[in-house]
Amino acid sequence: MRILFFFLTGFLLQAEPPKFRTDADGPVNADGKKKNPKDKTAADKPDWFQLIEGQFPPEGSAHAVSGELTSVDHLERRFQIRVDRNDSQDRGVWDLPLSATMLPYGSIWYQGAPAALQDIPLGTHLHGLFYLADPNDNSPLPDTPYKRKTPEFDFRRCFRIEDDFTFHARQKKLWKIESVDLSAMKLTASLPGETAKIFDLLSSTRVLEGKGFTDLKALKPGQTVLFNLTWVTLYGHGRITDVWMDETARTLVTAQQLERHRNHIRERGLAGWVTAVEDEPQHVSVVFFGGVDAKLFDELTIKDPNAPPPKDGSLPPVEARGGLAVARESLMTYDPVNDRKTGGVLEVKKIPVEPGGSGVQLKLKMDLMLEGYRPKGIVRFYPPTWKVNALPREEEFFGRE
């Protein structure tokens, strides 16, 4: 009987609906005018999850929006997409922009690997997960005819964006080519278990096979491929910009993007936020954000063989020593060459992985404490073997305060 009780209890807990609204409750404009909280009843759908400062969001609480990348401010991690058309929209709000900012722990993926905004070409079709804007965000209405706004306008904080290649590769789904008509420049393809769709080919469509390029004549029925799109929902299901024909081509492009990502992070530091501070012993604990290559965390405790000996003639420290720089919500640092402070790595600990988090926590003993080393403060850490060079001037916030 006790076993049955625990089984039923566990089942009921699993079946309990989330305390926030999800995409399963329908499109964002399905309920019409928003109700006053005082007028809500138990039968009404819950509100969308509102982010809490210094905390990662719960699993499944984001809202999915897809669209084409039309504008980027990579320094501030801001971007704009033209939202895809769908059946929930009136014709009057088709093709309107959504401007959003990446959350500090928001991740960017391109060609199957982590990326930065500047890696993604304009015109790339993206799949995203978004959260409501901060309640104090008074962003003006978009500069559109009659100040019309997309129904997704309030979802201006981005948790994740990825191109079609990554979106389908992550789900382990490949497109199967059903037919190719080069005279009409059409390609028909289907995903497993789904209805076939017709896509446009362009004379500029890049076809990658093995370790090189080929042409559109290489596309044949029966092949399984991945591709990226543009102009999705404007005049059909979209135009194909790039096709990866085989596993060799897909593996190669992902490996190249991964190395580009690793170089980017090694020059700018691993981002995270401070979770605990002990002032007297000068201890700072940092939880790193996710969306980065996990192998980079293996370099946290590698000692620098070229580190100069202590100036006072004492023995070299036993622990590895790295640098900690204060960063802004955009992850931009101020002047990391000069204003980062060094500290000894006391502990690297695995913690539960949360949405937006890496599951890696670092504890440091700092030589000098900075005001920015406060709980919820955003920082970037440079492991001992990472050389810290001055970034291009536009990437540093020093002097703009």
C-alpha positions as CSV (number, residue, x, y, z in Angstrom):
1,M,0.0,0.0,0.0
2,R,2.8,2.4,0.9
3,I,4.5,1.7,-2.5
4,L,1.2,2.5,-4.3
5,F,0.8,5.7,-2.3
6,F,4.3,7.0,-3.3
7,F,3.6,5.9,-6.9
8,L,0.4,7.9,-7.1
9,T,1.9,10.8,-5.4
10,G,4.8,10.9,-7.8
11,F,2.4,10.6,-10.8
12,L,0.3,13.5,-9.6
13,L,3.3,15.7,-9.0
14,Q,4.5,14.9,-12.5
15,A,1.1,15.6,-14.0
16,E,0.7,18.9,-12.2
17,P,0.6,21.7,-14.8
18,P,3.2,24.4,-14.6
19,K,2.4,27.6,-12.6
20,F,3.2,29.7,-15.7
21,R,1.8,29.9,-19.2
22,T,3.5,28.0,-22.0
23,D,3.1,27.7,-25.7
24,A,0.9,24.8,-25.2
25,D,-1.8,27.2,-24.0
26,G,-2.0,28.8,-27.4
27,P,-0.7,31.9,-29.2
28,V,0.1,35.0,-27.2
29,N,-2.9,36.9,-28.6
30,A,-5.4,34.0,-28.0
31,D,-7.0,35.6,-24.9
32,G,-7.6,39.1,-26.3
33,K,-7.3,41.9,-23.8
34,K,-5.2,41.2,-20.7
35,K,-7.3,40.9,-17.6
36,N,-6.7,42.8,-14.4
37,P,-5.1,40.4,-11.9
38,K,-8.0,41.1,-9.5
39,D,-10.5,39.8,-12.1
40,K,-8.7,36.5,-12.8
41,T,-10.4,33.3,-12.0
42,A,-9.1,29.7,-11.4
43,A,-10.3,28.8,-14.9
44,D,-8.1,31.5,-16.6
45,K,-4.7,30.6,-18.0
46,P,-1.7,31.5,-15.9
47,D,0.6,34.4,-16.8
48,W,3.8,34.0,-18.7
49,F,6.8,33.5,-16.5
50,Q,8.5,36.8,-15.4
51,L,12.2,36.5,-15.0
52,I,13.8,37.0,-11.5
53,E,17.0,38.9,-11.3
54,G,20.0,36.7,-10.4
55,Q,18.1,33.4,-11.0
56,F,17.9,31.1,-13.9
57,P,14.4,30.4,-15.3
58,P,12.5,27.1,-14.9
59,E,12.6,24.6,-17.7
60,G,9.9,25.1,-20.4
61,S,9.0,28.6,-19.3
62,A,10.1,30.5,-22.5
63,H,8.0,31.4,-25.5
64,A,9.1,30.2,-28.9
65,V,9.4,32.7,-31.8
66,S,11.0,32.3,-35.1
67,G,12.0,34.8,-37.8
68,E,14.6,36.2,-40.1
69,L,17.6,38.1,-38.7
70,T,17.4,41.6,-40.1
71,S,19.5,43.7,-37.7
72,V,22.4,43.2,-35.2
73,D,24.2,45.2,-32.6
74,H,26.7,42.5,-31.6
75,L,28.4,44.7,-29.0
76,E,25.3,45.0,-26.9
77,R,24.0,41.6,-27.9
78,R,20.9,43.1,-29.4
79,F,19.2,42.0,-32.6
80,Q,16.0,42.2,-34.6
81,I,14.0,39.5,-36.4
82,R,11.2,39.8,-38.9
83,V,8.7,37.4,-37.2
84,D,7.4,34.5,-39.3
85,R,3.8,34.6,-40.4
86,N,1.5,32.1,-38.7
87,D,-2.2,31.3,-38.5
88,S,-2.7,33.2,-35.3
89,Q,-1.8,36.6,-36.9
90,D,-4.0,39.0,-38.7
91,R,-2.7,40.1,-42.1
92,G,-2.2,43.6,-40.7
93,V,0.6,42.4,-38.4
94,W,2.4,40.2,-40.8
95,D,6.2,40.7,-41.3
96,L,6.6,43.0,-38.3
97,P,9.9,43.3,-36.4
98,L,10.7,42.0,-32.9
99,S,13.7,43.7,-31.3
100,A,15.3,41.7,-28.5
101,T,18.3,41.6,-26.2
102,M,20.2,38.5,-25.3
103,L,20.0,37.6,-21.6
104,P,23.4,37.5,-19.9
105,Y,23.0,33.7,-19.8
106,G,21.3,33.6,-23.2
107,S,23.0,31.3,-25.8
108,I,23.6,31.7,-29.5
109,W,24.0,28.7,-31.8
110,Y,25.1,28.6,-35.5
111,Q,25.9,25.6,-37.7
112,G,25.6,23.2,-34.7
113,A,28.0,25.0,-32.4
114,P,28.0,27.9,-29.9
115,A,28.4,31.3,-31.6
116,A,28.4,35.0,-31.2
117,L,25.9,37.3,-32.9
118,Q,28.5,38.5,-35.3
119,D,28.9,35.0,-36.6
120,I,25.4,34.8,-38.0
121,P,24.8,36.4,-41.5
122,L,21.9,38.8,-41.9
123,G,18.9,37.1,-43.5
124,T,19.4,33.8,-41.7
125,H,16.2,32.3,-40.5
126,L,16.3,31.6,-36.7
127,H,14.4,29.8,-34.0
128,G,14.3,31.5,-30.6
129,L,13.1,31.2,-27.1
130,F,12.1,34.5,-25.4
131,Y,10.9,36.0,-22.2
132,L,8.8,39.0,-21.4
133,A,10.5,42.4,-21.2
134,D,11.3,43.8,-17.7
135,P,8.2,45.4,-16.2
136,N,10.1,48.7,-16.1
137,D,11.1,48.5,-19.8
138,N,9.3,51.4,-21.5
139,S,10.5,50.7,-25.0
140,P,8.8,52.9,-27.6
141,L,6.5,51.3,-30.2
142,P,8.4,50.1,-33.3
143,D,9.0,52.5,-36.2
144,T,6.4,50.7,-38.4
145,P,3.5,52.0,-40.4
146,Y,0.7,53.1,-38.0
147,K,3.0,52.0,-35.1
148,R,1.8,48.5,-35.6
149,K,3.5,45.8,-33.5
150,T,3.8,42.1,-33.7
151,P,1.8,40.1,-31.2
152,E,5.3,38.9,-29.9
153,F,6.3,42.5,-29.1
154,D,6.5,42.1,-25.3
155,F,8.9,39.1,-25.6
156,R,12.1,41.2,-25.8
157,R,14.5,39.1,-23.7
158,C,16.1,36.2,-25.6
159,F,17.2,33.0,-24.0
160,R,18.3,31.1,-27.1
161,I,18.6,31.6,-30.8
162,E,19.7,29.0,-33.4
163,D,19.7,28.6,-37.2
164,D,17.8,25.9,-39.0
165,F,20.9,23.7,-39.2
166,T,21.3,23.7,-35.4
167,F,17.6,23.4,-34.7
168,H,17.1,20.2,-36.7
169,A,20.6,18.7,-35.9
170,R,19.8,19.1,-32.2
171,Q,16.6,17.1,-32.7
172,K,18.6,14.6,-34.8
173,K,16.3,15.2,-37.7
174,L,17.4,15.3,-41.4
175,W,15.5,16.5,-44.4
176,K,14.8,13.8,-47.0
177,I,14.8,15.1,-50.5
178,E,11.6,14.0,-52.3
179,S,12.1,15.7,-55.6
180,V,14.3,18.3,-57.3
181,D,13.2,20.5,-60.2
182,L,16.0,22.7,-61.4
183,S,14.0,24.2,-64.2
184,A,11.5,25.7,-61.7
185,M,14.3,25.9,-59.0
186,K,12.2,24.0,-56.5
187,L,13.2,21.3,-53.9
188,T,10.6,19.2,-52.1
189,A,11.7,17.6,-48.8
190,S,10.3,16.2,-45.6
191,L,11.3,15.6,-42.0
192,P,10.6,12.3,-40.4
193,G,6.9,11.9,-39.7
194,E,6.0,15.2,-41.3
195,T,4.4,16.4,-44.5
196,A,6.7,17.3,-47.3
197,K,7.3,21.0,-48.0
198,I,8.4,22.8,-51.2
199,F,11.4,25.2,-50.9
200,D,12.9,27.6,-53.4
201,L,16.4,27.1,-54.7
202,L,18.6,30.1,-55.7
203,S,21.3,30.3,-58.3
204,S,23.5,31.3,-55.3
205,T,22.5,28.4,-53.1
206,R,25.7,26.8,-51.8
207,V,25.9,23.0,-51.8
208,L,28.5,21.5,-49.6
209,E,29.5,17.9,-50.0
210,G,32.5,16.1,-48.3
211,K,35.3,18.7,-47.8
212,G,34.3,20.9,-50.6
213,F,31.6,22.5,-52.7
214,T,29.5,21.1,-55.5
215,D,26.5,22.4,-57.5
216,L,22.8,22.1,-57.5
217,K,22.9,19.1,-59.9
218,A,24.3,17.0,-57.0
219,L,20.9,17.3,-55.3
220,K,19.0,14.0,-55.8
221,P,15.8,12.4,-54.4
222,G,16.4,10.1,-51.5
223,Q,19.3,12.1,-50.1
224,T,19.2,13.2,-46.4
225,V,20.5,16.8,-45.9
226,L,20.4,19.8,-43.6
227,F,19.9,23.3,-44.9
228,N,19.6,26.9,-43.8
229,L,16.8,29.2,-45.0
230,T,15.8,32.8,-45.7
231,W,12.5,34.5,-46.6
232,V,10.6,31.9,-44.6
233,T,6.8,32.3,-44.8
234,L,7.1,35.3,-47.2
235,Y,6.4,33.4,-50.4
236,G,6.1,29.8,-49.2
237,H,8.3,27.8,-46.9
238,G,11.5,29.6,-47.7
239,R,14.5,29.9,-49.9
240,I,17.5,27.6,-49.3
241,T,20.8,29.5,-48.9
242,D,23.1,26.5,-47.9
243,V,22.8,22.7,-48.1
244,W,25.0,20.3,-46.3
245,M,24.8,17.0,-48.3
246,D,26.5,14.5,-46.0
247,E,27.9,13.8,-42.6
248,T,31.4,14.9,-43.5
249,A,30.2,18.3,-44.6
250,R,28.1,18.8,-41.6
251,T,30.8,17.6,-39.2
252,L,33.4,19.9,-40.8
253,V,31.2,23.1,-40.7
254,T,30.3,22.4,-37.0
255,A,34.0,21.9,-36.1
256,Q,35.0,25.1,-37.8
257,Q,32.3,27.1,-36.0
258,L,33.3,25.4,-32.7
259,E,36.9,26.6,-33.1
260,R,35.7,30.1,-33.9
261,H,33.6,30.1,-30.7
262,R,36.6,28.8,-28.6
263,N,38.8,31.6,-29.9
264,H,36.1,34.2,-29.2
265,I,35.7,33.0,-25.6
266,R,39.4,32.6,-24.9
267,E,39.9,36.3,-25.9
268,R,37.0,37.6,-23.8
269,G,36.7,35.2,-20.8
270,L,34.1,32.8,-19.5
271,A,31.0,34.6,-18.4
272,G,29.0,34.0,-15.2
273,W,27.5,35.7,-12.2
274,V,28.7,35.9,-8.6
275,T,26.7,33.7,-6.3
276,A,28.5,34.2,-3.0
277,V,31.1,36.6,-1.5
278,E,33.1,36.3,1.7
279,D,34.6,39.7,2.4
280,E,37.2,38.9,5.0
281,P,39.0,36.0,3.4
282,Q,38.2,37.6,0.0
283,H,36.5,34.6,-1.5
284,V,34.3,34.9,-4.5
285,S,32.1,32.1,-5.9
286,V,31.0,32.3,-9.6
287,V,28.5,30.1,-11.5
288,F,29.3,30.1,-15.2
289,F,26.6,30.5,-17.8
290,G,25.9,27.8,-20.3
291,G,25.9,28.0,-24.1
292,V,29.7,27.6,-24.3
293,D,31.9,24.6,-25.2
294,A,32.2,22.4,-22.1
295,K,35.8,21.6,-22.9
296,L,36.8,25.2,-22.0
297,F,36.0,24.5,-18.4
298,D,38.8,21.9,-18.4
299,E,41.2,24.8,-18.6
300,L,40.1,26.4,-15.3
301,T,42.8,24.8,-13.2
302,I,45.7,24.4,-15.7
303,K,48.6,26.3,-14.2
304,D,50.5,28.7,-16.3
305,P,54.0,27.4,-16.8
306,N,55.2,30.9,-17.8
307,A,53.8,32.7,-14.8
308,P,56.5,35.0,-13.2
309,P,57.6,34.1,-9.7
310,P,56.3,36.1,-6.8
311,K,58.1,39.5,-6.5
312,D,58.7,39.0,-2.7
313,G,60.8,35.9,-3.4
314,S,58.3,33.5,-1.8
315,L,57.5,30.1,-3.3
316,P,55.1,30.0,-6.2
317,P,51.5,29.4,-5.2
318,V,50.2,25.9,-5.2
319,E,46.9,26.7,-6.8
320,A,46.3,27.9,-10.3
321,R,45.7,31.6,-10.6
322,G,43.4,33.4,-13.0
323,G,41.8,36.8,-13.6
324,L,38.3,38.1,-12.8
325,A,36.9,41.1,-14.7
326,V,33.6,42.9,-14.0
327,A,31.2,42.8,-16.9
328,R,27.9,44.4,-18.0
329,E,24.6,42.6,-18.8
330,S,25.7,42.5,-22.4
331,L,28.8,40.6,-21.2
332,M,31.0,43.5,-22.3
333,T,33.9,44.2,-20.0
334,Y,35.5,47.6,-19.2
335,D,39.2,47.2,-19.6
336,P,40.2,43.6,-18.8
337,V,43.9,44.1,-19.4
338,N,44.1,46.6,-16.6
339,D,41.0,46.3,-14.4
340,R,40.8,42.5,-13.9
341,K,42.1,41.2,-10.6
342,T,43.9,37.9,-10.0
343,G,42.9,35.2,-7.6
344,G,43.8,31.6,-6.7
345,V,41.4,28.8,-7.8
346,L,40.3,27.2,-4.5
347,E,37.6,24.9,-6.0
348,V,35.9,23.9,-9.2
349,K,32.7,22.1,-8.4
350,K,29.9,20.5,-10.4
351,I,26.5,21.7,-9.5
352,P,23.0,20.8,-10.9
353,V,22.6,22.2,-14.5
354,E,19.8,24.7,-14.8
355,P,18.4,26.3,-18.0
356,G,21.0,29.0,-18.8
357,G,23.6,27.6,-16.4
358,S,26.7,25.4,-17.2
359,G,26.6,23.3,-14.0
360,V,30.1,24.6,-13.1
361,Q,30.9,26.7,-10.0
362,L,34.3,28.3,-9.3
363,K,35.5,29.6,-6.0
364,L,38.4,32.1,-5.9
365,K,40.6,33.7,-3.3
366,M,41.1,37.2,-4.7
367,D,44.1,39.4,-4.2
368,L,41.9,42.5,-4.3
369,M,38.1,42.8,-4.1
370,L,36.2,45.0,-6.6
371,E,32.8,46.6,-6.1
372,G,31.5,44.5,-9.0
373,Y,32.2,41.3,-7.1
374,R,28.8,41.2,-5.5
375,P,26.0,38.6,-5.6
376,K,24.2,38.7,-8.9
377,G,27.0,40.7,-10.4
378,I,28.2,39.6,-13.9
379,V,31.9,38.8,-14.4
380,R,34.2,37.1,-16.9
381,F,37.0,34.8,-15.8
382,Y,40.3,34.3,-17.6
383,P,41.9,30.9,-16.7
384,P,45.6,30.9,-16.0
385,T,46.8,30.0,-19.4
386,W,44.6,32.4,-21.3
387,K,46.5,35.5,-22.6
388,V,44.6,38.7,-22.0
389,N,45.0,41.1,-24.9
390,A,43.3,44.4,-25.3
391,L,40.1,44.0,-27.3
392,P,39.2,46.3,-30.1
393,R,38.2,49.7,-28.6
394,E,34.5,49.3,-29.4
395,E,34.3,46.1,-27.4
396,E,35.4,47.8,-24.1
397,F,33.1,50.0,-22.0
398,F,35.9,51.9,-20.3
399,G,35.5,55.7,-20.7
400,R,31.8,55.5,-21.6
401,E,30.4,55.7,-18.1
